[in-house]
Amino acid sequence: MTLRVQLVDETQHESLTELLCELHAFYNEGAVASRDAVREHLRLNLLAPESSQRLVVASGDDGAVVGLAAISLVYSLVDFAPDTRRHCQLKELYVRSAARSHGAGKALMAWVARYSLEHGCHRIDWPVKASNDRGIAFYEGLGAKRVVERLGYRLSEPQISQLAFDR
């Protein structure tokens, strides 16, 4: 299979919707997402002109999306040097379960690396689920280093509202 990696185009939206449904199930213990809700979210939010994210897809010979990378370019708040202040934030990298170990993940990461360099980025950062042993091995195989001095935190409802309106 020949892989094509590019920013998503309109002809791939339906195939990307399918992949996003699989991604939802991956993170939510098999829960099924409404295709209409996913399609709407893709159109109104992820691909909206004001979205800071760019969606990069890997597709096969038939044009079907087999993998996705979601990226944003950000500036450091603590590093001011022109050659090191811009970073690429990888929000998500996901390859369909049936397409894994065939090069799509590496092709997506190579595209993201080239894009990052072309846009003056000094580094690429991303989170990974602690239980994703296969993903961790993949990233380390690319030469990525685990950032041990950082921890992830999350604030969700109702704690967001409690904090927002705490007097």
Rosetta constraint file for C-alpha pairs under 8 A:
AtomPair CA 1 CA 60 HARMONIC 6.25 0.50
AtomPair CA 1 CA 61 HARMONIC 6.29 0.50
AtomPair CA 2 CA 60 HARMONIC 5.87 0.50
AtomPair CA 2 CA 61 HARMONIC 5.83 0.50
AtomPair CA 3 CA 58 HARMONIC 6.20 0.50
AtomPair CA 3 CA 59 HARMONIC 5.61 0.50
AtomPair CA 3 CA 60 HARMONIC 5.00 0.50
AtomPair CA 3 CA 61 HARMONIC 6.93 0.50
AtomPair CA 3 CA 104 HARMONIC 6.97 0.50
AtomPair CA 3 CA 107 HARMONIC 7.83 0.50
AtomPair CA 4 CA 58 HARMONIC 5.46 0.50
AtomPair CA 4 CA 59 HARMONIC 5.30 0.50
AtomPair CA 4 CA 60 HARMONIC 6.50 0.50
AtomPair CA 5 CA 56 HARMONIC 6.90 0.50
AtomPair CA 5 CA 57 HARMONIC 5.57 0.50
AtomPair CA 5 CA 58 HARMONIC 4.39 0.50
AtomPair CA 5 CA 59 HARMONIC 6.55 0.50
AtomPair CA 5 CA 107 HARMONIC 7.01 0.50
AtomPair CA 5 CA 108 HARMONIC 6.47 0.50
AtomPair CA 5 CA 111 HARMONIC 7.00 0.50
AtomPair CA 6 CA 56 HARMONIC 5.47 0.50
AtomPair CA 6 CA 57 HARMONIC 5.67 0.50
AtomPair CA 6 CA 58 HARMONIC 6.79 0.50
AtomPair CA 6 CA 111 HARMONIC 7.88 0.50
AtomPair CA 7 CA 54 HARMONIC 7.08 0.50
AtomPair CA 7 CA 55 HARMONIC 5.77 0.50
AtomPair CA 7 CA 56 HARMONIC 4.29 0.50
AtomPair CA 7 CA 57 HARMONIC 6.11 0.50
AtomPair CA 8 CA 12 HARMONIC 6.47 0.50
AtomPair CA 8 CA 13 HARMONIC 7.58 0.50
AtomPair CA 8 CA 55 HARMONIC 5.89 0.50
AtomPair CA 8 CA 56 HARMONIC 5.56 0.50
AtomPair CA 8 CA 57 HARMONIC 5.67 0.50
AtomPair CA 9 CA 13 HARMONIC 7.02 0.50
AtomPair CA 12 CA 16 HARMONIC 5.96 0.50
AtomPair CA 12 CA 63 HARMONIC 7.38 0.50
AtomPair CA 12 CA 64 HARMONIC 7.03 0.50
AtomPair CA 12 CA 65 HARMONIC 6.84 0.50
AtomPair CA 13 CA 17 HARMONIC 6.04 0.50
AtomPair CA 13 CA 39 HARMONIC 7.83 0.50
AtomPair CA 14 CA 18 HARMONIC 6.50 0.50
AtomPair CA 14 CA 39 HARMONIC 7.62 0.50
AtomPair CA 15 CA 19 HARMONIC 6.47 0.50
AtomPair CA 15 CA 64 HARMONIC 5.67 0.50
AtomPair CA 15 CA 65 HARMONIC 5.51 0.50
AtomPair CA 16 CA 20 HARMONIC 6.11 0.50
AtomPair CA 16 CA 65 HARMONIC 5.82 0.50
AtomPair CA 17 CA 21 HARMONIC 6.27 0.50
AtomPair CA 17 CA 35 HARMONIC 6.88 0.50
AtomPair CA 17 CA 38 HARMONIC 6.22 0.50
AtomPair CA 17 CA 39 HARMONIC 5.75 0.50
AtomPair CA 17 CA 42 HARMONIC 7.46 0.50
AtomPair CA 18 CA 22 HARMONIC 6.51 0.50
AtomPair CA 18 CA 35 HARMONIC 7.53 0.50
AtomPair CA 19 CA 23 HARMONIC 6.19 0.50
AtomPair CA 19 CA 65 HARMONIC 7.10 0.50
AtomPair CA 19 CA 66 HARMONIC 7.21 0.50
AtomPair CA 19 CA 67 HARMONIC 7.52 0.50
AtomPair CA 19 CA 96 HARMONIC 6.75 0.50
AtomPair CA 20 CA 24 HARMONIC 6.10 0.50
AtomPair CA 20 CA 38 HARMONIC 7.13 0.50
AtomPair CA 21 CA 25 HARMONIC 6.41 0.50
AtomPair CA 21 CA 32 HARMONIC 7.07 0.50
AtomPair CA 21 CA 33 HARMONIC 5.86 0.50
AtomPair CA 21 CA 34 HARMONIC 7.84 0.50
AtomPair CA 21 CA 35 HARMONIC 6.97 0.50
AtomPair CA 21 CA 38 HARMONIC 7.05 0.50
AtomPair CA 22 CA 26 HARMONIC 6.21 0.50
AtomPair CA 22 CA 96 HARMONIC 7.36 0.50
AtomPair CA 23 CA 27 HARMONIC 6.44 0.50
AtomPair CA 23 CA 94 HARMONIC 7.13 0.50
AtomPair CA 24 CA 28 HARMONIC 5.95 0.50
AtomPair CA 24 CA 30 HARMONIC 7.77 0.50
AtomPair CA 24 CA 31 HARMONIC 7.13 0.50
AtomPair CA 24 CA 32 HARMONIC 7.33 0.50
AtomPair CA 24 CA 33 HARMONIC 6.74 0.50
AtomPair CA 25 CA 29 HARMONIC 5.84 0.50
AtomPair CA 25 CA 30 HARMONIC 4.17 0.50
AtomPair CA 25 CA 31 HARMONIC 4.95 0.50
AtomPair CA 25 CA 32 HARMONIC 6.01 0.50
AtomPair CA 25 CA 33 HARMONIC 7.50 0.50
AtomPair CA 26 CA 30 HARMONIC 6.17 0.50
AtomPair CA 33 CA 37 HARMONIC 7.37 0.50
AtomPair CA 33 CA 38 HARMONIC 7.05 0.50
AtomPair CA 34 CA 38 HARMONIC 6.25 0.50
AtomPair CA 35 CA 39 HARMONIC 5.95 0.50
AtomPair CA 36 CA 40 HARMONIC 6.07 0.50
AtomPair CA 37 CA 41 HARMONIC 6.10 0.50
AtomPair CA 38 CA 42 HARMONIC 6.09 0.50
AtomPair CA 39 CA 43 HARMONIC 6.23 0.50
AtomPair CA 40 CA 44 HARMONIC 5.82 0.50
AtomPair CA 40 CA 45 HARMONIC 7.92 0.50
AtomPair CA 41 CA 45 HARMONIC 5.34 0.50
AtomPair CA 41 CA 46 HARMONIC 6.52 0.50
AtomPair CA 42 CA 46 HARMONIC 4.82 0.50
AtomPair CA 42 CA 47 HARMONIC 5.83 0.50
AtomPair CA 43 CA 47 HARMONIC 5.38 0.50
AtomPair CA 43 CA 48 HARMONIC 6.35 0.50
AtomPair CA 44 CA 48 HARMONIC 5.42 0.50
AtomPair CA 45 CA 51 HARMONIC 6.54 0.50
AtomPair CA 46 CA 51 HARMONIC 6.11 0.50
AtomPair CA 46 CA 53 HARMONIC 6.72 0.50
AtomPair CA 46 CA 54 HARMONIC 7.89 0.50
AtomPair CA 46 CA 55 HARMONIC 7.83 0.50
AtomPair CA 47 CA 51 HARMONIC 6.44 0.50
AtomPair CA 47 CA 53 HARMONIC 7.81 0.50
AtomPair CA 47 CA 54 HARMONIC 7.62 0.50
AtomPair CA 47 CA 55 HARMONIC 7.76 0.50
AtomPair CA 52 CA 72 HARMONIC 5.89 0.50
AtomPair CA 52 CA 73 HARMONIC 7.82 0.50
AtomPair CA 53 CA 70 HARMONIC 6.25 0.50
AtomPair CA 53 CA 71 HARMONIC 5.38 0.50
AtomPair CA 53 CA 72 HARMONIC 4.83 0.50
AtomPair CA 54 CA 70 HARMONIC 5.69 0.50
AtomPair CA 54 CA 71 HARMONIC 5.30 0.50
AtomPair CA 54 CA 72 HARMONIC 6.32 0.50
AtomPair CA 55 CA 68 HARMONIC 6.85 0.50
AtomPair CA 55 CA 69 HARMONIC 5.89 0.50
AtomPair CA 55 CA 70 HARMONIC 4.67 0.50
AtomPair CA 55 CA 71 HARMONIC 6.61 0.50
AtomPair CA 56 CA 68 HARMONIC 5.64 0.50
AtomPair CA 56 CA 69 HARMONIC 5.04 0.50
AtomPair CA 56 CA 70 HARMONIC 6.26 0.50
AtomPair CA 56 CA 71 HARMONIC 7.86 0.50
AtomPair CA 56 CA 108 HARMONIC 7.35 0.50
AtomPair CA 57 CA 65 HARMONIC 6.29 0.50
AtomPair CA 57 CA 66 HARMONIC 7.43 0.50
AtomPair CA 57 CA 67 HARMONIC 5.56 0.50
AtomPair CA 57 CA 68 HARMONIC 4.52 0.50
AtomPair CA 57 CA 69 HARMONIC 6.40 0.50
AtomPair CA 57 CA 108 HARMONIC 7.23 0.50
AtomPair CA 58 CA 65 HARMONIC 5.74 0.50
AtomPair CA 58 CA 66 HARMONIC 5.69 0.50
AtomPair CA 58 CA 67 HARMONIC 4.94 0.50
AtomPair CA 58 CA 68 HARMONIC 6.36 0.50
AtomPair CA 58 CA 104 HARMONIC 6.26 0.50
AtomPair CA 58 CA 107 HARMONIC 7.58 0.50
AtomPair CA 58 CA 108 HARMONIC 6.54 0.50
AtomPair CA 59 CA 63 HARMONIC 5.25 0.50
AtomPair CA 59 CA 64 HARMONIC 5.21 0.50
AtomPair CA 59 CA 65 HARMONIC 4.30 0.50
AtomPair CA 59 CA 66 HARMONIC 5.36 0.50
AtomPair CA 59 CA 67 HARMONIC 6.99 0.50
AtomPair CA 60 CA 64 HARMONIC 5.79 0.50
AtomPair CA 60 CA 65 HARMONIC 6.79 0.50
AtomPair CA 60 CA 66 HARMONIC 6.86 0.50
AtomPair CA 66 CA 95 HARMONIC 5.84 0.50
AtomPair CA 66 CA 96 HARMONIC 5.46 0.50
AtomPair CA 66 CA 99 HARMONIC 6.34 0.50
AtomPair CA 66 CA 104 HARMONIC 7.30 0.50
AtomPair CA 67 CA 93 HARMONIC 7.52 0.50
AtomPair CA 67 CA 94 HARMONIC 5.55 0.50
AtomPair CA 67 CA 95 HARMONIC 4.05 0.50
AtomPair CA 67 CA 96 HARMONIC 6.04 0.50
AtomPair CA 67 CA 104 HARMONIC 6.32 0.50
AtomPair CA 67 CA 105 HARMONIC 6.97 0.50
AtomPair CA 67 CA 108 HARMONIC 7.60 0.50
AtomPair CA 68 CA 92 HARMONIC 7.47 0.50
AtomPair CA 68 CA 93 HARMONIC 5.67 0.50
AtomPair CA 68 CA 94 HARMONIC 5.30 0.50
AtomPair CA 68 CA 95 HARMONIC 6.38 0.50
AtomPair CA 68 CA 108 HARMONIC 7.30 0.50
AtomPair CA 69 CA 90 HARMONIC 7.05 0.50
AtomPair CA 69 CA 91 HARMONIC 7.49 0.50
AtomPair CA 69 CA 92 HARMONIC 5.46 0.50
AtomPair CA 69 CA 93 HARMONIC 4.44 0.50
AtomPair CA 69 CA 94 HARMONIC 6.60 0.50
AtomPair CA 69 CA 108 HARMONIC 6.56 0.50
AtomPair CA 69 CA 109 HARMONIC 7.83 0.50
AtomPair CA 69 CA 112 HARMONIC 7.90 0.50
AtomPair CA 70 CA 90 HARMONIC 5.90 0.50
AtomPair CA 70 CA 91 HARMONIC 5.34 0.50
AtomPair CA 70 CA 92 HARMONIC 5.12 0.50
AtomPair CA 70 CA 93 HARMONIC 6.67 0.50
AtomPair CA 71 CA 88 HARMONIC 6.70 0.50
AtomPair CA 71 CA 89 HARMONIC 5.53 0.50
AtomPair CA 71 CA 90 HARMONIC 4.53 0.50
AtomPair CA 71 CA 91 HARMONIC 5.69 0.50
AtomPair CA 71 CA 92 HARMONIC 7.34 0.50
AtomPair CA 71 CA 112 HARMONIC 7.89 0.50
AtomPair CA 72 CA 88 HARMONIC 5.80 0.50
AtomPair CA 72 CA 89 HARMONIC 5.15 0.50
AtomPair CA 72 CA 90 HARMONIC 6.66 0.50
AtomPair CA 72 CA 91 HARMONIC 7.56 0.50
AtomPair CA 73 CA 86 HARMONIC 7.05 0.50
AtomPair CA 73 CA 87 HARMONIC 5.79 0.50
AtomPair CA 73 CA 88 HARMONIC 4.55 0.50
AtomPair CA 73 CA 89 HARMONIC 6.08 0.50
AtomPair CA 73 CA 116 HARMONIC 7.99 0.50
AtomPair CA 73 CA 121 HARMONIC 7.80 0.50
AtomPair CA 74 CA 86 HARMONIC 5.83 0.50
AtomPair CA 74 CA 87 HARMONIC 5.31 0.50
AtomPair CA 74 CA 88 HARMONIC 6.15 0.50
AtomPair CA 74 CA 89 HARMONIC 6.91 0.50
AtomPair CA 75 CA 85 HARMONIC 5.57 0.50
AtomPair CA 75 CA 86 HARMONIC 4.53 0.50
AtomPair CA 75 CA 87 HARMONIC 6.04 0.50
AtomPair CA 76 CA 80 HARMONIC 7.15 0.50
AtomPair CA 76 CA 85 HARMONIC 5.10 0.50
AtomPair CA 76 CA 86 HARMONIC 6.19 0.50
AtomPair CA 76 CA 87 HARMONIC 7.17 0.50
AtomPair CA 77 CA 85 HARMONIC 8.00 0.50
AtomPair CA 79 CA 84 HARMONIC 6.73 0.50
AtomPair CA 79 CA 85 HARMONIC 5.21 0.50
AtomPair CA 80 CA 84 HARMONIC 7.27 0.50
AtomPair CA 80 CA 85 HARMONIC 5.44 0.50
AtomPair CA 81 CA 85 HARMONIC 5.72 0.50
AtomPair CA 82 CA 86 HARMONIC 7.83 0.50
AtomPair CA 83 CA 120 HARMONIC 7.09 0.50
AtomPair CA 83 CA 121 HARMONIC 7.79 0.50
AtomPair CA 83 CA 122 HARMONIC 6.82 0.50
AtomPair CA 84 CA 121 HARMONIC 6.96 0.50
AtomPair CA 84 CA 122 HARMONIC 4.92 0.50
AtomPair CA 84 CA 123 HARMONIC 7.99 0.50
AtomPair CA 85 CA 121 HARMONIC 7.44 0.50
AtomPair CA 85 CA 122 HARMONIC 6.88 0.50
AtomPair CA 86 CA 120 HARMONIC 6.37 0.50
AtomPair CA 86 CA 121 HARMONIC 4.67 0.50
AtomPair CA 86 CA 122 HARMONIC 5.91 0.50
AtomPair CA 86 CA 123 HARMONIC 7.67 0.50
AtomPair CA 87 CA 116 HARMONIC 7.53 0.50
AtomPair CA 87 CA 120 HARMONIC 7.92 0.50
AtomPair CA 87 CA 121 HARMONIC 4.60 0.50
AtomPair CA 87 CA 122 HARMONIC 5.53 0.50
AtomPair CA 87 CA 123 HARMONIC 5.16 0.50
AtomPair CA 87 CA 124 HARMONIC 5.90 0.50
AtomPair CA 87 CA 125 HARMONIC 7.54 0.50
AtomPair CA 88 CA 116 HARMONIC 6.09 0.50
AtomPair CA 88 CA 121 HARMONIC 6.14 0.50
AtomPair CA 88 CA 122 HARMONIC 7.90 0.50
AtomPair CA 88 CA 123 HARMONIC 6.26 0.50
AtomPair CA 88 CA 124 HARMONIC 4.66 0.50
AtomPair CA 88 CA 125 HARMONIC 6.44 0.50
AtomPair CA 89 CA 124 HARMONIC 5.75 0.50
AtomPair CA 89 CA 125 HARMONIC 5.10 0.50
AtomPair CA 89 CA 126 HARMONIC 5.94 0.50
AtomPair CA 90 CA 124 HARMONIC 6.79 0.50
AtomPair CA 90 CA 125 HARMONIC 6.04 0.50
AtomPair CA 90 CA 126 HARMONIC 4.90 0.50
AtomPair CA 90 CA 127 HARMONIC 7.79 0.50
AtomPair CA 91 CA 126 HARMONIC 6.11 0.50
AtomPair CA 91 CA 127 HARMONIC 7.20 0.50
AtomPair CA 92 CA 126 HARMONIC 7.62 0.50
AtomPair CA 93 CA 105 HARMONIC 7.43 0.50
AtomPair CA 94 CA 105 HARMONIC 7.40 0.50
AtomPair CA 95 CA 99 HARMONIC 6.47 0.50
AtomPair CA 95 CA 100 HARMONIC 6.08 0.50
AtomPair CA 95 CA 104 HARMONIC 6.85 0.50
AtomPair CA 95 CA 105 HARMONIC 6.35 0.50
AtomPair CA 96 CA 100 HARMONIC 6.42 0.50
AtomPair CA 99 CA 104 HARMONIC 7.36 0.50
AtomPair CA 100 CA 104 HARMONIC 7.07 0.50
AtomPair CA 100 CA 105 HARMONIC 7.52 0.50
AtomPair CA 101 CA 105 HARMONIC 7.91 0.50
AtomPair CA 103 CA 107 HARMONIC 6.00 0.50
AtomPair CA 104 CA 108 HARMONIC 6.08 0.50
AtomPair CA 105 CA 109 HARMONIC 6.18 0.50
AtomPair CA 106 CA 110 HARMONIC 6.02 0.50
AtomPair CA 106 CA 142 HARMONIC 7.95 0.50
AtomPair CA 107 CA 111 HARMONIC 6.21 0.50
AtomPair CA 108 CA 112 HARMONIC 6.21 0.50
AtomPair CA 109 CA 113 HARMONIC 6.05 0.50
AtomPair CA 110 CA 114 HARMONIC 6.24 0.50
AtomPair CA 111 CA 115 HARMONIC 6.10 0.50
AtomPair CA 112 CA 116 HARMONIC 5.96 0.50
AtomPair CA 113 CA 117 HARMONIC 6.27 0.50
AtomPair CA 113 CA 124 HARMONIC 7.72 0.50
AtomPair CA 114 CA 118 HARMONIC 6.12 0.50
AtomPair CA 115 CA 119 HARMONIC 6.20 0.50
AtomPair CA 116 CA 120 HARMONIC 6.32 0.50
AtomPair CA 116 CA 121 HARMONIC 5.00 0.50
AtomPair CA 116 CA 122 HARMONIC 7.76 0.50
AtomPair CA 116 CA 123 HARMONIC 7.74 0.50
AtomPair CA 116 CA 124 HARMONIC 7.56 0.50
AtomPair CA 117 CA 121 HARMONIC 5.44 0.50
AtomPair CA 117 CA 122 HARMONIC 7.45 0.50
AtomPair CA 128 CA 132 HARMONIC 7.08 0.50
AtomPair CA 128 CA 135 HARMONIC 7.52 0.50
AtomPair CA 128 CA 136 HARMONIC 7.24 0.50
AtomPair CA 132 CA 136 HARMONIC 6.18 0.50
AtomPair CA 133 CA 137 HARMONIC 6.15 0.50
AtomPair CA 134 CA 138 HARMONIC 6.19 0.50
AtomPair CA 135 CA 139 HARMONIC 6.19 0.50
AtomPair CA 136 CA 140 HARMONIC 6.12 0.50
AtomPair CA 137 CA 141 HARMONIC 5.97 0.50
AtomPair CA 138 CA 142 HARMONIC 6.53 0.50
AtomPair CA 139 CA 143 HARMONIC 6.75 0.50
AtomPair CA 139 CA 144 HARMONIC 5.54 0.50
AtomPair CA 140 CA 144 HARMONIC 4.84 0.50
AtomPair CA 140 CA 145 HARMONIC 6.39 0.50
AtomPair CA 140 CA 146 HARMONIC 7.97 0.50
AtomPair CA 155 CA 159 HARMONIC 6.41 0.50
AtomPair CA 155 CA 160 HARMONIC 6.14 0.50
AtomPair CA 156 CA 160 HARMONIC 5.58 0.50
AtomPair CA 157 CA 161 HARMONIC 6.38 0.50
AtomPair CA 158 CA 162 HARMONIC 6.27 0.50
AtomPair CA 159 CA 163 HARMONIC 6.04 0.50
AtomPair CA 160 CA 164 HARMONIC 5.98 0.50
AtomPair CA 161 CA 165 HARMONIC 6.03 0.50
AtomPair CA 162 CA 166 HARMONIC 5.66 0.50
